[in-house]
């Protein structure tokens, strides 16, 4: 049996008027990988995730996610994968527990009590179960959005800035979970501008700048060559900016 491709982007492009947010980007993500898309703010990372999850259609090119065309079957894609958007947006009128139970109902999950308890315990916010989402801190909302993304134990998760608003202790918990999730056969595609996160947990990285993919490759190959991710990243981005 061949290697299963969880994400296949082919010349993926998104234009907004005269602005090209993503410019003919092609890459693959293989089952069992933790792939980090790195880039400065405004480089196209969020637009990429929104196209991969079928939230917006590409102007041209295509994206297949777990075998489905993200533009033609966006509901199918979102039914399979876990998604954490850039902005944490749980419904303001629900409590934290009501929101997780709502997600469980939409996804037709069983063992709802056990699933909710697991995430309240792991991310240490069980004391916020009955607090309305509008009254949660930004960090707690991030925990809640992380929980809903993995509540159905997806094979693939797409995450925009996974550790934003989390304190160092909770960042460690989340990083440990992501590594264990991938070691257990899951796949993660996440975007970030925080290089230390990628250097610590990624298998492969891509570097995007001004909508163009400048590099994609194994992180261990980069480290084995004696390069630090920070210097490699800065050289790529500055070189592209000066080109």
PATILO-989103 format. One line per field, with one value per residue (C-alpha): residue in one letter; chain; x, y, z. Coordinates in steps of 0.25 Angstrom, whole numbers. Example, Ala and Ser with C-alpha at 12.3 -4.5 7.8 and 13.67 -1.06 7.14 Angstrom:
code = (A S)
unit = (A A)
u = (49 55)
v = (-18 -4)
w = (31 29)
***
This chain:
code = (X X X X X X X X X X X X X X X X X X X X X X X X X X X X X X X X X X X X X X X X X X X X X X X X X X X X X X X X X X X X X X X X X X X X X X X X X X X X X X X X X X X X X X X X X X X X X X X X X X X X X X X X X X X X X X X X X X X X X X X X X X X X X X X X X X X X X X X X X X X X X X X X X X X X X X X X X X X X X X X X X X X X X X X X X X X X X X X X X X X X X X X X X X X X X X X X X X X X X X X X X X X X X X X X X X X X X X X X X X X X X X X X X X X X X X X X X X X X X X X X X X X)
unit = (A A A A A A A A A A A A A A A A A A A A A A A A A A A A A A A A A A A A A A A A A A A A A A A A A A A A A A A A A A A A A A A A A A A A A A A A A A A A A A A A A A A A A A A A A A A A A A A A A A A A A A A A A A A A A A A A A A A A A A A A A A A A A A A A A A A A A A A A A A A A A A A A A A A A A A A A A A A A A A A A A A A A A A A A A A A A A A A A A A A A A A A A A A A A A A A A A A A A A A A A A A A A A A A A A A A A A A A A A A A A A A A A A A A A A A A A A A A A A A A A A A A)
u = (0 5 7 -6 -7 -16 -14 -11 -10 -8 -5 -14 -17 -26 -28 -35 -36 -22 -16 -11 -12 -7 0 1 5 7 10 6 4 6 -2 5 12 12 14 16 14 22 22 21 7 0 8 -4 -5 -19 -24 -17 -24 -38 -36 -32 -44 -54 -57 -54 -52 -38 -38 -30 -23 -29 -28 -31 -33 -34 -38 -49 -48 -49 -56 -66 -69 -66 -76 -70 -56 -61 -69 -56 -45 -43 -41 -36 -38 -29 -40 -46 -61 -70 -84 -86 -99 -95 -87 -74 -80 -92 -83 -76 -89 -94 -82 -83 -98 -95 -84 -93 -83 -86 -79 -81 -79 -66 -61 -65 -58 -46 -44 -48 -38 -26 -27 -30 -43 -54 -57 -62 -72 -84 -78 -84 -74 -75 -70 -58 -44 -37 -28 -40 -47 -34 -35 -50 -47 -36 -45 -56 -46 -41 -54 -58 -43 -41 -30 -26 -26 -23 -20 -17 -7 -9 -3 -8 -13 -8 1 15 9 -3 6 14 2 -3 10 11 -3 0 13 5 -6 3 11 -3 -5 -12 -8 -6 -5 -3 1 9 19 26 38 41 28 31 46 41 30 29 33 33 32 28 31 22 24 15 6 18 23 38 42 36 44 48 52 62 70 71 76 85 92 95 85 76 62 62 74 69 55 60 70 58 48 58 64 50 46 59 57)
v = (0 14 26 33 47 55 68 71 85 88 102 107 122 132 146 158 168 173 166 151 146 132 130 116 108 93 83 70 66 51 43 43 57 69 80 94 106 117 132 146 152 155 144 136 125 128 129 115 108 115 109 95 94 99 112 120 115 117 126 115 102 91 85 71 68 53 50 61 73 84 94 84 77 87 81 67 72 80 67 59 69 77 92 103 116 128 135 127 129 120 124 135 130 116 112 104 91 94 97 84 77 84 80 66 66 72 61 50 46 36 36 51 52 44 53 66 62 58 71 79 71 71 86 89 98 89 101 108 98 106 120 127 127 142 143 134 139 138 127 119 121 116 103 102 103 93 83 84 82 69 64 55 49 53 47 61 74 88 99 113 118 107 113 127 132 120 121 114 102 100 102 90 82 85 82 69 65 69 60 48 50 49 37 30 32 46 57 72 84 97 111 120 131 126 119 112 104 99 95 88 79 79 68 76 91 100 115 125 139 149 137 129 116 118 105 91 80 72 79 69 71 86 83 72 83 91 102 108 110 125 128 120 126 140 138 132 143 155 149 149 163 168 161)
w = (0 -4 5 8 4 14 7 -8 -12 -27 -32 -21 -24 -17 -22 -16 -27 -30 -18 -19 -5 -9 -22 -29 -17 -18 -7 0 14 17 27 41 38 46 36 40 30 34 30 34 37 24 16 13 24 28 14 11 23 19 5 10 19 8 15 3 -12 -19 -31 -38 -35 -26 -12 -9 6 10 -4 -5 -14 -3 -13 -18 -5 6 16 14 17 29 34 34 39 52 50 59 52 54 63 74 72 80 81 91 96 100 112 109 112 104 92 93 94 82 74 78 74 60 58 63 74 85 99 100 115 114 102 109 122 115 109 121 129 119 117 131 129 136 145 133 128 132 128 116 104 103 118 116 115 101 106 111 98 91 100 96 81 82 89 79 68 74 80 69 69 54 45 41 48 42 52 50 61 71 83 83 96 104 116 115 124 115 102 107 109 95 89 96 91 77 77 83 73 61 67 68 53 53 44 47 38 45 42 51 51 64 59 72 72 58 62 74 68 53 44 31 29 18 17 11 8 0 -4 -10 -4 -3 3 7 13 25 37 41 28 31 45 40 31 43 40 50 46 50 41 30 30 31 19 11 14 13 0 -5 -1 -7 -20)
***
